[in-house]
Amino acid sequence: MGDDIYQIDADRCTECVGHYDSPTCQQVCPIDHTIITDPSRPESRDELWEKFVVLAAS
């Protein structure tokens, strides 16, 4: 899709927990099935929420 390549920072990604019902990146990506979760970094919804709270406070 051109020269723009975006990389998601797993340390800052909450999969939109705290913001939206589903990950926005997956909704807006022009290429289907290109955004996948890292199987070596499983995070529960509660863990994602805790990350959101910490990031929102900073």
PyRosetta script that sets phi, psi and omega in degrees:
from pyrosetta import init, pose_from_sequence

init()
pose = pose_from_sequence("MGDDIYQIDADRCTECVGHYDSPTCQQVCPIDHTIITDPSRPESRDELWEKFVVLAAS")
pose.set_psi(1, 25.3)
pose.set_omega(1, 179.0)
pose.set_phi(2, 110.2)
pose.set_psi(2, -161.7)
pose.set_omega(2, -174.9)
pose.set_phi(3, -84.4)
pose.set_psi(3, -14.0)
pose.set_omega(3, -177.7)
pose.set_phi(4, -76.0)
pose.set_psi(4, 121.6)
pose.set_omega(4, 175.1)
pose.set_phi(5, -124.7)
pose.set_psi(5, 125.4)
pose.set_omega(5, -178.2)
pose.set_phi(6, -110.0)
pose.set_psi(6, 140.0)
pose.set_omega(6, 178.5)
pose.set_phi(7, -124.4)
pose.set_psi(7, 133.1)
pose.set_omega(7, -179.2)
pose.set_phi(8, -89.9)
pose.set_psi(8, 128.3)
pose.set_omega(8, 177.4)
pose.set_phi(9, -82.6)
pose.set_psi(9, 108.2)
pose.set_omega(9, -176.3)
pose.set_phi(10, -61.4)
pose.set_psi(10, -26.5)
pose.set_omega(10, 179.1)
pose.set_phi(11, -72.8)
pose.set_psi(11, -18.4)
pose.set_omega(11, -179.0)
pose.set_phi(12, -113.5)
pose.set_psi(12, -7.7)
pose.set_omega(12, -178.0)
pose.set_phi(13, -82.7)
pose.set_psi(13, 127.8)
pose.set_omega(13, 175.9)
pose.set_phi(14, -110.9)
pose.set_psi(14, 11.8)
pose.set_omega(14, -174.9)
pose.set_phi(15, 52.8)
pose.set_psi(15, 31.3)
pose.set_omega(15, 178.2)
pose.set_phi(16, 68.3)
pose.set_psi(16, 10.3)
pose.set_omega(16, 173.2)
pose.set_phi(17, -61.0)
pose.set_psi(17, 130.1)
pose.set_omega(17, -176.5)
pose.set_phi(18, 96.3)
pose.set_psi(18, -14.1)
pose.set_omega(18, -179.8)
pose.set_phi(19, -120.2)
pose.set_psi(19, -52.2)
pose.set_omega(19, -173.6)
pose.set_phi(20, -135.4)
pose.set_psi(20, 167.3)
pose.set_omega(20, 179.8)
pose.set_phi(21, -73.4)
pose.set_psi(21, -28.4)
pose.set_omega(21, 179.0)
pose.set_phi(22, -141.3)
pose.set_psi(22, 158.6)
pose.set_omega(22, -178.6)
pose.set_phi(23, -58.2)
pose.set_psi(23, 122.3)
pose.set_omega(23, -178.5)
pose.set_phi(24, -64.5)
pose.set_psi(24, -35.5)
pose.set_omega(24, -177.9)
pose.set_phi(25, -58.8)
pose.set_psi(25, -38.2)
pose.set_omega(25, 179.8)
pose.set_phi(26, -69.2)
pose.set_psi(26, -31.3)
pose.set_omega(26, -179.5)
pose.set_phi(27, -74.9)
pose.set_psi(27, -33.9)
pose.set_omega(27, -174.7)
pose.set_phi(28, -98.2)
pose.set_psi(28, -11.2)
pose.set_omega(28, -179.0)
pose.set_phi(29, -65.4)
pose.set_psi(29, 128.3)
pose.set_omega(29, -177.5)
pose.set_phi(30, -74.7)
pose.set_psi(30, -10.4)
pose.set_omega(30, -179.0)
pose.set_phi(31, -114.3)
pose.set_psi(31, 120.4)
pose.set_omega(31, -177.3)
pose.set_phi(32, -63.7)
pose.set_psi(32, 141.1)
pose.set_omega(32, 172.0)
pose.set_phi(33, 62.0)
pose.set_psi(33, 30.1)
pose.set_omega(33, 178.8)
pose.set_phi(34, -97.3)
pose.set_psi(34, -16.4)
pose.set_omega(34, -179.8)
pose.set_phi(35, -103.5)
pose.set_psi(35, 111.0)
pose.set_omega(35, -178.0)
pose.set_phi(36, -123.6)
pose.set_psi(36, 156.2)
pose.set_omega(36, 176.7)
pose.set_phi(37, -81.7)
pose.set_psi(37, 154.2)
pose.set_omega(37, -180.0)
pose.set_phi(38, -84.0)
pose.set_psi(38, 114.5)
pose.set_omega(38, -177.4)
pose.set_phi(39, -64.0)
pose.set_psi(39, -17.8)
pose.set_omega(39, 178.2)
pose.set_phi(40, -85.7)
pose.set_psi(40, -4.3)
pose.set_omega(40, 179.6)
pose.set_phi(41, -129.1)
pose.set_psi(41, 61.4)
pose.set_omega(41, 179.1)
pose.set_phi(42, -69.3)
pose.set_psi(42, 136.6)
pose.set_omega(42, 178.6)
pose.set_phi(43, -134.4)
pose.set_psi(43, 132.7)
pose.set_omega(43, 177.3)
pose.set_phi(44, -77.9)
pose.set_psi(44, 166.9)
pose.set_omega(44, 177.4)
pose.set_phi(45, -60.4)
pose.set_psi(45, -38.0)
pose.set_omega(45, 177.7)
pose.set_phi(46, -64.2)
pose.set_psi(46, -40.5)
pose.set_omega(46, 177.6)
pose.set_phi(47, -65.4)
pose.set_psi(47, -39.5)
pose.set_omega(47, 177.3)
pose.set_phi(48, -65.0)
pose.set_psi(48, -38.9)
pose.set_omega(48, 177.9)
pose.set_phi(49, -63.3)
pose.set_psi(49, -44.4)
pose.set_omega(49, 178.8)
pose.set_phi(50, -60.9)
pose.set_psi(50, -40.0)
pose.set_omega(50, 177.3)
pose.set_phi(51, -63.6)
pose.set_psi(51, -42.3)
pose.set_omega(51, 178.0)
pose.set_phi(52, -58.5)
pose.set_psi(52, -45.6)
pose.set_omega(52, -178.2)
pose.set_phi(53, -61.2)
pose.set_psi(53, -45.0)
pose.set_omega(53, 179.9)
pose.set_phi(54, -64.2)
pose.set_psi(54, -45.7)
pose.set_omega(54, -179.4)
pose.set_phi(55, -66.4)
pose.set_psi(55, -38.2)
pose.set_omega(55, -179.6)
pose.set_phi(56, -67.4)
pose.set_psi(56, -30.6)
pose.set_omega(56, -179.5)
pose.set_phi(57, -75.5)
pose.set_psi(57, -22.5)
pose.set_omega(57, -177.3)
pose.set_phi(58, -90.6)
pose.dump_pdb("model.pdb")
